[in-house]
């Protein structure tokens, strides 16, 4: 990871040096942005008129940004081109880029926080309410939601842990999916989506899988591995075919989307067959106790205390908390009982996240089936009826509909608050602190929607920042997607997989590498190729899967350190080829 960070910083530095050394070729064209002919004579790198701003003189850039639709089309709350070229002095542009990079890292941190602490638990609660079995409801990457959320006891063992496909596949892939959706919202940023989805696929199947093999050599389960790789190769080949043709018919789009339900059906059938075979061998049915591991099998994750270890902190004599105490404890993002066990780096990270986590606790309800009372907090949950819908109307389409006036008199957000106060009062005065109401499961749906809106908002800001960096550094959206966006969305996978491998469960980690990203790849079917770099991405991902499909069986499905080194080397070669293609040193 340090090598990737150094490489990205060197790339940005080289691009900044090249951009800062360019001379303006439009100094005499004061009305460049108002001339259709001139715009046609100077095609932009991303098919985006906003890219031309760096070719203008310093005095023209602010006016150009104000009058160019592509510079104001981002759906984020902050208009980064306007802030960069109109609010910052020209000589402070390097400072602005530095602040944007720091802001980007913070947004990635928040994106992971929302997904792991709020989005995934509510999805798990919805799956529990619908009474989905673990092997169907739990995702390919259960530990991404649960290790980061301190629910490692929900991991499944061996074959069963590789069989989940439905609900939490969306939870684990939420950063990738919502980032892709945000990039899809405008044609000039669609390249970010294809770069991120393909780039994340290559990163996870090479860097993450290679790191797992280096940390803990092991023998992979043959059938789930081959199943996942074959389906993933099929999706990549289908995508490559559609990109080669340059268009997608309705039948191809429907067939492409049907590939995932076929995959789900295959997993369910294989799970049923495996259960029947195990039942015949053991002579006893496969119960939930056999599927779920005992709590003592899993040590602490990320230095945090597991839920089953919190008993030592319980009071000797039971006592009833007041409503005010319940509310204050519920909105406190820092648990003093676990704070002293944090490493100094974790304490710094926690301090950075505290303001956002406090806001999320106030707005997103979390139904946790593992906690007493399913995490029912009467005063806070009553407040969520007000704040949750308010967040939805103020974040949807950057608050455009929330600020809309009904009949020109009452804004939508005021009406939302009024209705929320009325419903909140009913809930507060008809429930108790001790017993959750029968409708408490509906809060998981509210929490799912609100956390999805927060994720969408953060993803839109990430796409907007990357779009601005691409404009200033004259980098294509695709290369930004396959590097910064893919790394940011996959860093949680990397750390979670390595942690699980070190704890002695490498099969779980490798199953996530080749299974968990299948869900995200199905968003690529609406994209069109964006230059030679698109073919490099599709070819590299397909080649990495072919290598795994051939080399792993040749090694009798044993992944050793040599194989891990090979995967890391493959990714470095791909990254070099992609960057050389971007800088037009290599042409196809």
LUMZA-732175 format. One record per residue (C-alpha): x, y, z; residue in one letter. Coordinates in steps of 0.001 Angstrom, whole numbers, padded with zeros to 6 digits, always signed. Layout:
PT      xx      yy      zz kolgu
PT       X       Y       Z     a
...
//
This chain:
PT      xx      yy      zz kolgu
PT +000000 +000000 +000000     x
PT +002885 +002365 +000672     x
PT +004243 +001677 -002814     x
PT +000854 +002475 -004348     x
PT +000636 +005705 -002370     x
PT +004138 +006757 -003438     x
PT +003355 +005923 -007061     x
PT +000139 +007946 -007004     x
PT +001871 +010942 -005416     x
PT +004662 +010776 -007998     x
PT +002096 +010663 -010786     x
PT +000285 +013710 -009400     x
PT +003580 +015558 -008968     x
PT +004671 +014807 -012533     x
PT +001311 +015838 -013916     x
PT +001336 +019033 -011850     x
PT +004814 +019886 -013120     x
PT +003687 +019296 -016691     x
PT +000506 +021313 -016303     x
PT +002190 +024214 -014522     x
PT +004766 +024401 -017318     x
PT +002213 +024637 -020075     x
PT +001754 +027966 -021825     x
PT -001696 +029224 -022592     x
PT -002722 +028744 -026193     x
PT -005871 +030760 -025880     x
PT -004647 +034084 -024551     x
PT -006161 +035981 -027452     x
PT -009506 +034169 -027331     x
PT -011490 +036031 -024708     x
PT -014776 +034432 -025686     x
PT -013550 +030901 -026172     x
PT -016338 +029300 -024129     x
PT -019055 +031040 -026117     x
PT -017832 +029816 -029528     x
PT -019051 +026413 -030682     x
PT -016471 +026286 -033445     x
PT -013555 +026898 -031122     x
PT -014811 +024242 -028708     x
PT -015015 +021765 -031533     x
PT -011474 +022573 -032684     x
PT -010064 +021821 -029213     x
PT -011399 +018478 -028021     x
PT -011022 +017807 -024346     x
PT -009295 +014846 -022802     x
PT -012463 +013484 -021194     x
PT -015007 +014819 -023694     x
PT -015651 +017512 -021086     x
PT -015597 +021230 -021910     x
PT -014440 +022007 -018386     x
PT -011069 +020419 -019239     x
PT -010275 +023463 -021380     x
PT -009964 +025716 -018343     x
PT -006283 +024848 -017884     x
PT -005558 +026061 -021442     x
PT -006800 +029556 -020617     x
PT -004985 +032428 -019047     x
PT -005318 +032875 -015304     x
PT -007618 +035883 -015706     x
PT -010048 +033971 -017927     x
PT -010476 +030822 -015858     x
PT -013039 +032086 -013338     x
PT -015331 +033511 -016014     x
PT -014973 +030344 -018060     x
PT -015984 +028180 -015098     x
PT -019023 +030354 -014409     x
PT -020268 +030105 -017999     x
PT -019476 +026451 -018791     x
PT -022243 +023952 -017916     x
PT -019816 +021049 -017544     x
PT -018027 +022914 -014741     x
PT -021241 +023299 -012771     x
PT -022891 +019943 -013491     x
PT -021524 +018039 -010490     x
PT -024213 +016943 -008034     x
PT -022104 +017547 -004947     x
PT -022872 +020287 -002474     x
PT -019529 +021997 -003131     x
PT -018859 +023427 -006601     x
PT -015169 +022575 -006721     x
PT -014281 +024240 -010071     x
PT -015793 +027534 -008916     x
PT -014065 +027346 -005522     x
PT -010726 +026446 -007128     x
PT -010574 +029062 -009865     x
PT -012675 +031855 -008360     x
PT -012080 +031684 -004596     x
PT -008425 +030609 -004450     x
PT -005692 +032940 -005644     x
PT -003887 +031556 -008742     x
PT -000628 +031107 -006839     x
PT -002468 +029022 -004202     x
PT -003594 +026359 -006657     x
PT -001068 +023787 -005297     x
PT -002469 +024425 -001812     x
PT -005992 +023853 -003103     x
PT -004984 +020528 -004676     x
PT -003333 +019449 -001412     x
PT -006486 +020285 +000548     x
PT -008611 +018379 -001957     x
PT -006441 +015270 -001572     x
PT -006793 +015447 +002230     x
PT -010539 +016013 +001853     x
PT -010702 +013000 -000490     x
PT -009025 +010759 +002084     x
PT -011485 +011977 +004724     x
PT -014439 +011229 +002414     x
PT -013191 +007682 +001843     x
PT -012905 +007227 +005614     x
PT -016471 +008444 +006109     x
PT -017739 +006265 +003266     x
PT -016359 +003176 +004986     x
PT -017758 +004308 +008344     x
PT -021298 +004661 +006998     x
PT -021176 +001354 +005151     x
PT -019784 -000699 +008047     x
PT -021468 +000885 +011074     x
PT -024895 +001814 +009686     x
PT -025634 +000389 +006231     x
PT -024529 -003227 +006791     x
PT -026158 -003725 +010223     x
PT -029510 -002519 +008906     x
PT -029230 -004802 +005895     x
PT -028486 -007682 +008265     x
PT -031568 -006757 +010301     x
PT -033723 -006684 +007162     x
PT -032429 -010117 +006180     x
PT -033209 -011373 +009707     x
PT -036731 -009925 +009542     x
PT -037316 -011665 +006207     x
PT -035989 -014862 +007834     x
PT -033355 -015453 +005182     x
PT -030947 -018247 +006024     x
PT -027335 -017346 +006707     x
PT -026031 -019079 +003604     x
PT -028340 -016957 +001433     x
PT -028342 -013682 +003341     x
PT -024685 -013307 +004282     x
PT -022513 -011831 +001587     x
PT -019330 -012997 -000036     x
PT -017440 -010599 +002179     x
PT -019176 -010943 +005540     x
PT -016141 -009778 +007443     x
PT -016053 -006420 +005653     x
PT -019299 -005515 +007314     x
PT -018692 -007409 +010517     x
PT -014979 -007051 +011264     x
PT -015212 -003319 +010818     x
PT -018443 -003368 +012802     x
PT -017102 -005647 +015552     x
PT -019498 -008471 +014703     x
PT -016971 -011081 +013764     x
PT -018987 -013823 +015455     x
PT -021292 -013879 +012439     x
PT -018615 -015257 +010142     x
PT -019367 -018599 +008576     x
PT -016912 -021461 +008445     x
PT -015244 -023180 +005486     x
PT -017674 -024047 +002676     x
PT -020697 -022320 +004135     x
PT -018990 -018942 +004453     x
PT -018486 -018900 +000673     x
PT -022126 -019464 -000225     x
PT -023849 -016169 +000593     x
PT -024977 -013996 -002258     x
PT -027944 -011714 -001857     x
PT -028672 -008960 +000637     x
PT -025279 -008143 +002064     x
PT -023549 -008313 -001304     x
PT -025062 -004868 -001770     x
PT -023897 -003863 +001689     x
PT -020307 -004884 +001082     x
PT -020262 -003352 -002384     x
PT -022047 -000175 -001327     x
PT -019031 +002152 -001791     x
PT -018353 +000758 -005267     x
PT -022003 +000748 -006309     x
PT -022856 +004239 -005075     x
PT -019630 +005699 -006443     x
PT -020442 +004174 -009814     x
PT -023993 +005518 -009679     x
PT -022700 +008989 -008839     x
PT -020250 +008818 -011734     x
PT -022986 +007606 -014083     x
PT -025100 +010676 -013329     x
PT -023101 +012754 -015836     x
PT -021513 +011620 -019116     x
PT -018260 +013500 -018444     x
PT -017608 +011463 -015266     x
PT -018739 +008049 -016543     x
PT -015091 +007135 -017089     x
PT -014605 +007235 -013325     x
PT -017102 +004413 -012983     x
PT -015511 +002081 -015496     x
PT -012064 +002844 -014096     x
PT -013205 +002254 -010522     x
PT -015163 -000957 -011162     x
PT -012527 -002585 -013328     x
PT -009685 -001112 -011258     x
PT -011184 -002383 -008004     x
PT -011659 -005811 -009562     x
PT -008010 -005977 -010595     x
PT -006834 -004598 -007235     x
PT -008849 -007071 -005159     x
PT -008056 -010150 -007272     x
PT -004323 -009380 -007392     x
PT -003130 -007147 -004541     x
PT -005600 -008328 -001903     x
PT -005526 -011974 -002944     x
PT -001730 -011858 -003239     x
PT -001415 -010298 +000214     x
PT -003582 -013054 +001695     x
PT -001381 -015708 +000075     x
PT +001737 -013994 +001420     x
PT +000369 -013700 +004950     x
PT -001065 -017208 +005208     x
PT -000376 -019831 +002509     x
PT -003301 -022249 +002363     x
PT -005376 -024587 +000206     x
PT -008446 -022935 -001250     x
PT -011826 -024679 -001498     x
PT -011875 -025857 -005104     x
PT -015571 -025763 -006058     x
PT -016451 -022281 -004731     x
PT -013214 -020872 -006156     x
PT -013812 -022274 -009642     x
PT -017470 -021243 -009538     x
PT -016693 -017637 -008641     x
PT -013838 -017289 -011120     x
PT -015870 -018787 -013972     x
PT -018830 -016483 -013388     x
PT -016539 -013483 -013002     x
PT -014709 -014347 -016239     x
PT -018061 -014704 -017995     x
PT -019135 -011244 -016846     x
PT -015812 -009701 -017892     x
PT -015880 -011424 -021298     x
PT -019458 -010273 -021904     x
PT -018484 -006736 -020915     x
PT -015450 -006846 -023204     x
PT -017650 -008000 -026101     x
PT -020132 -005162 -025614     x
PT -017329 -002617 -025343     x
PT -015828 -003952 -028571     x
PT -019154 -003603 -030393     x
PT -019572 -000054 -029066     x
PT -023273 -000398 -028297     x
PT -025615 -002386 -026076     x
PT -028971 -003705 -027216     x
PT -031905 -004115 -024865     x
PT -031677 -007897 -025067     x
PT -027974 -007835 -024196     x
PT -028579 -005521 -021244     x
PT -031375 -007728 -019867     x
PT -029330 -010870 -020418     x
PT -026327 -009289 -018735     x
PT -028358 -008387 -015665     x
PT -029880 -011864 -015583     x
PT -026392 -013329 -015206     x
PT -026308 -012361 -011533     x
PT -029639 -014058 -010654     x
PT -028297 -017152 -012439     x
PT -025226 -016927 -010251     x
PT -027382 -016574 -007115     x
PT -029437 -019590 -008178     x
PT -026255 -021606 -008761     x
PT -024961 -020752 -005300     x
PT -028248 -021673 -003619     x
PT -028430 -024993 -005458     x
PT -024802 -025808 -004632     x
PT -025457 -024959 -000988     x
PT -028449 -027292 -000928     x
PT -026446 -030090 -002533     x
PT -023582 -029571 -000106     x
PT -025964 -029665 +002863     x
PT -027549 -032893 +001631     x
PT -024150 -034513 +001146     x
PT -023003 -033477 +004603     x
PT -026247 -034759 +006089     x
PT -025734 -038148 +004453     x
PT -022153 -038356 +005685     x
PT -022872 -037272 +009253     x
PT -026361 -038669 +009581     x
PT -027657 -035439 +011141     x
PT -029191 -032298 +009680     x
PT -027092 -029185 +009254     x
PT -028319 -026926 +012016     x
PT -027629 -023271 +012545     x
PT -025381 -024159 +015468     x
PT -023171 -026147 +013097     x
PT -023038 -023282 +010647     x
PT -022274 -020539 +013115     x
PT -018896 -020754 +014848     x
PT -018633 -020543 +018617     x
PT -017699 -017138 +019902     x
PT -014383 -018221 +021376     x
PT -013022 -019209 +017949     x
PT -012513 -015590 +016984     x
PT -010093 -013277 +018747     x
PT -010517 -009561 +018989     x
PT -010669 -007680 +015706     x
PT -008854 -004382 +015136     x
PT -008075 -004114 +018826     x
PT -011714 -003692 +019794     x
PT -013628 -005643 +022413     x
PT -016148 -008096 +021115     x
PT -019721 -007913 +022182     x
PT -019439 -011070 +024233     x
PT -016510 -009614 +026185     x
PT -018431 -006617 +027434     x
PT -019884 -008526 +030343     x
PT -016952 -007608 +032576     x
PT -018032 -003981 +032294     x
PT -021637 -004629 +033306     x
PT -022658 -003282 +036742     x
PT -022909 -005767 +039589     x
PT -026346 -004509 +040547     x
PT -028936 -003794 +037870     x
PT -030221 -000263 +037637     x
PT -032642 +001572 +035368     x
PT -031304 +004458 +033317     x
PT -033370 +007568 +032902     x
PT -034577 +008653 +029469     x
PT -031997 +011427 +029393     x
PT -029173 +009010 +030248     x
PT -030296 +006615 +027525     x
PT -030274 +009431 +024978     x
PT -026859 +010775 +026000     x
PT -025284 +007325 +025979     x
PT -026847 +006534 +022595     x
PT -025419 +009631 +020864     x
PT -021958 +009260 +022410     x
PT -019662 +007912 +019641     x
PT -016777 +007229 +022056     x
PT -017032 +004232 +024368     x
PT -014820 +004937 +027362     x
PT -014653 +001203 +028100     x
PT -012860 +000460 +024829     x
PT -010980 +003737 +024342     x
PT -008014 +002725 +026487     x
PT -007509 -000425 +024413     x
PT -007124 +001529 +021170     x
PT -003723 +001913 +019567     x
PT -002611 +005534 +019152     x
PT -003336 +005412 +015424     x
PT -006842 +004124 +016109     x
PT -007369 +006944 +018617     x
PT -006369 +009541 +016013     x
PT -008700 +007949 +013478     x
PT -011519 +007861 +016013     x
PT -011073 +011550 +016853     x
PT -011266 +012407 +013160     x
PT -014477 +010401 +012751     x
PT -016210 +011568 +015950     x
PT -018002 +014661 +014496     x
PT -019398 +012730 +011535     x
PT -020235 +009691 +013651     x
PT -022139 +011941 +016066     x
PT -024170 +013334 +013157     x
PT -024852 +009839 +011843     x
PT -026008 +008621 +015264     x
PT -028501 +011481 +015353     x
PT -029906 +010746 +011894     x
PT -029537 +007019 +011134     x
PT -031343 +004382 +013236     x
PT -029540 +001052 +013602     x
PT -031408 -002157 +014386     x
PT -028871 -004624 +015759     x
PT -030218 -008118 +016299     x
PT -027139 -009014 +018381     x
PT -027708 -006407 +021071     x
PT -030150 -006510 +023932     x
PT -033474 -005093 +022816     x
PT -032147 -004996 +019237     x
PT -030553 -001614 +020034     x
PT -033883 +000024 +020885     x
PT -033297 +003522 +022296     x
PT -036673 +005166 +022756     x
PT -035630 +008855 +022902     x
PT -033110 +008572 +020070     x
PT -035323 +006389 +017880     x
PT -038139 +008874 +018350     x
PT -035810 +011628 +017165     x
PT -034823 +009519 +014149     x
PT -038373 +009836 +012816     x
PT -037663 +013563 +012446     x
PT -034025 +013601 +011416     x
PT -034058 +010567 +009105     x
PT -036637 +011818 +006581     x
PT -035144 +015322 +006883     x
PT -031751 +013985 +005772     x
PT -033417 +012248 +002819     x
PT -035103 +015386 +001496     x
PT -032031 +017575 +002067     x
PT -029544 +015187 +000436     x
PT -031590 +013943 -002519     x
PT -030420 +015788 -005647     x
PT -028238 +018027 -003449     x
PT -031272 +019345 -001568     x
PT -033037 +020637 -004669     x
PT -036346 +019068 -003707     x
PT -035951 +019724 +000005     x
PT -035775 +023473 -000656     x
PT -038749 +023403 -003026     x
PT -041700 +025548 -001882     x
PT -045140 +023939 -001897     x
PT -047596 +026412 -003468     x
PT -044816 +028951 -003139     x
PT -045297 +029194 +000646     x
PT -044076 +026173 +002639     x
PT -040727 +024506 +001883     x
PT -040669 +020717 +001750     x
PT -038169 +020435 +004608     x
PT -040512 +022343 +006963     x
PT -043402 +020032 +006100     x
PT -041121 +017036 +006660     x
PT -040223 +018297 +010136     x
PT -043861 +018898 +011039     x
PT -044937 +015408 +010026     x
PT -041888 +013938 +011757     x
PT -042624 +015745 +015029     x
PT -046190 +014436 +015006     x
PT -045139 +010819 +014382     x
PT -042217 +011096 +016795     x
PT -044538 +012217 +019586     x
PT -046803 +009246 +018987     x
PT -043882 +006809 +019158     x
PT -042355 +008434 +022227     x
PT -045534 +008443 +024312     x
PT -046787 +004994 +023266     x
PT -043575 +003037 +023894     x
PT -041300 +002293 +026830     x
PT -037543 +002362 +027327     x
PT -037321 -001277 +028348     x
PT -039288 -003057 +025611     x
PT -038897 -002412 +021867     x
PT -042218 -002000 +020042     x
PT -043524 -004515 +017539     x
PT -042806 -002128 +014679     x
PT -039144 -001728 +015677     x
PT -038042 -003786 +012649     x
PT -039331 -000990 +010398     x
PT -036499 +001164 +011726     x
PT -034055 -001071 +009860     x
PT -035740 -000036 +006607     x
PT -035559 +003628 +007599     x
PT -031916 +003210 +008581     x
PT -031181 +001471 +005294     x
PT -032699 +004333 +003269     x
PT -031080 +007123 +005291     x
PT -027634 +005490 +005291     x
PT -027965 +004896 +001540     x
PT -028684 +008607 +001070     x
PT -025616 +009496 +003157     x
PT -023463 +007088 +001129     x
PT -024813 +008542 -002108     x
PT -024029 +012067 -000898     x
PT -020456 +011199 +000096     x
PT -019942 +009279 -003162     x
PT -021116 +012309 -005148     x
PT -018581 +014492 -003354     x
PT -015819 +011955 -004080     x
PT -016703 +011912 -007781     x
PT -016789 +015721 -007853     x
PT -013343 +015980 -006227     x
PT -011875 +013431 -008637     x
PT -013445 +015285 -011562     x
PT -011736 +018486 -010427     x
PT -008392 +016717 -009987     x
PT -008721 +015321 -013489     x
PT -009372 +018820 -014869     x
PT -006433 +020441 -013073     x
PT -003938 +017613 -013636     x
PT -005232 +016812 -017165     x
PT -005746 +013172 -016214     x
PT -008538 +011110 -017731     x
PT -011429 +010039 -015549     x
PT -010600 +006407 -016236     x
PT -007094 +006585 -014779     x
PT -008413 +008436 -011727     x
PT -011053 +005749 -011323     x
PT -008657 +002812 -011577     x
PT -006233 +004393 -009073     x
PT -007622 +006775 -006449     x
PT -011287 +005753 -006561     x
PT -010565 +002017 -006806     x
PT -007969 +002165 -004021     x
PT -010228 +004199 -001775     x
PT -013170 +001829 -002208     x
PT -011029 -001312 -001831     x
PT -008790 -000365 +001069     x
PT -011346 -001701 +003562     x
PT -011368 -005047 +001716     x
PT -007591 -005193 +001835     x
PT -007232 -004615 +005572     x
PT -010208 -006821 +006452     x
PT -008985 -009717 +004302     x
PT -005436 -009544 +005656     x
PT -006770 -009380 +009235     x
PT -008902 -012475 +008714     x
PT -006004 -014324 +007060     x
PT -003702 -013545 +009993     x
PT -006337 -014874 +012371     x
PT -006204 -018212 +010562     x
PT -009141 -017958 +008144     x
PT -007584 -017340 +004698     x
PT -010395 -019187 +002910     x
PT -012816 -016493 +003974     x
PT -010480 -013829 +002654     x
PT -009892 -015452 -000729     x
PT -013612 -016130 -001205     x
PT -014241 -012404 -000854     x
PT -011590 -011575 -003457     x
PT -013219 -013650 -006194     x
PT -016844 -013477 -005102     x
PT -017632 -010181 -003459     x
PT -016864 -008005 -006489     x
PT -019123 -009880 -008906     x
PT -022079 -007780 -007748     x
PT -020408 -004484 -008684     x
PT -019264 -005471 -012178     x
PT -022846 -005628 -013429     x
PT -023012 -001838 -013496     x
PT -020564 -001636 -016393     x
PT -023034 -002720 -019071     x
PT -024272 +000827 -019745     x
PT -020795 +002232 -020324     x
PT -019051 +002988 -023582     x
PT -015295 +002552 -024139     x
PT -013176 +005600 -023342     x
PT -009974 +005261 -025344     x
PT -007247 +002648 -025219     x
PT -007138 +002632 -021427     x
PT -010543 +000935 -021321     x
PT -009137 -002024 -023258     x
PT -006143 -002187 -020918     x
PT -008514 -002416 -017953     x
PT -010755 -005097 -019424     x
PT -007797 -007081 -020737     x
PT -005876 -006921 -017454     x
PT -008862 -008018 -015379     x
PT -009645 -010876 -017742     x
PT -005996 -011925 -017856     x
PT -005669 -011932 -014061     x
PT -008729 -014193 -013793     x
PT -007426 -016514 -016507     x
PT -004096 -016802 -014692     x
PT -005887 -017674 -011450     x
PT -008162 -020135 -013260     x
PT -005138 -021948 -014733     x
PT -002401 -021598 -012113     x
PT -004425 -022361 -008978     x
PT -005650 -025794 -010155     x
PT -002116 -026579 -011406     x
PT -000947 -026008 -007818     x
PT -003644 -028396 -006532     x
PT -005487 -025298 -005239     x
PT -002681 -024464 -002819     x
PT -001886 -020755 -002720     x
PT +001709 -020218 -001650     x
PT +003839 -017137 -001230     x
PT +005254 -017433 -004749     x
PT +001743 -017130 -006146     x
PT +001146 -014068 -003946     x
PT +004322 -012413 -005234     x
PT +003247 -013197 -008808     x
PT -000128 -011474 -008283     x
PT +001491 -008368 -006787     x
PT +003970 -008232 -009684     x
PT +001108 -008581 -012167     x
PT -000676 -005598 -010628     x
PT +002442 -003436 -010736     x
PT +002957 -004295 -014418     x
PT -000692 -003475 -015137     x
PT -000393 -000152 -013317     x
PT +002731 +000818 -015263     x
PT +001124 -000120 -018593     x
PT -002047 +001798 -017700     x
PT -000103 +004952 -016790     x
PT +002075 +004709 -019909     x
PT -001090 +004356 -021966     x
PT -002599 +007376 -020234     x
PT +000482 +009495 -021013     x
PT +000358 +008214 -024623     x
PT +003796 +006616 -024393     x
PT +002187 +003287 -025323     x
PT -000411 +003367 -028109     x
PT -002799 +000621 -029136     x
//
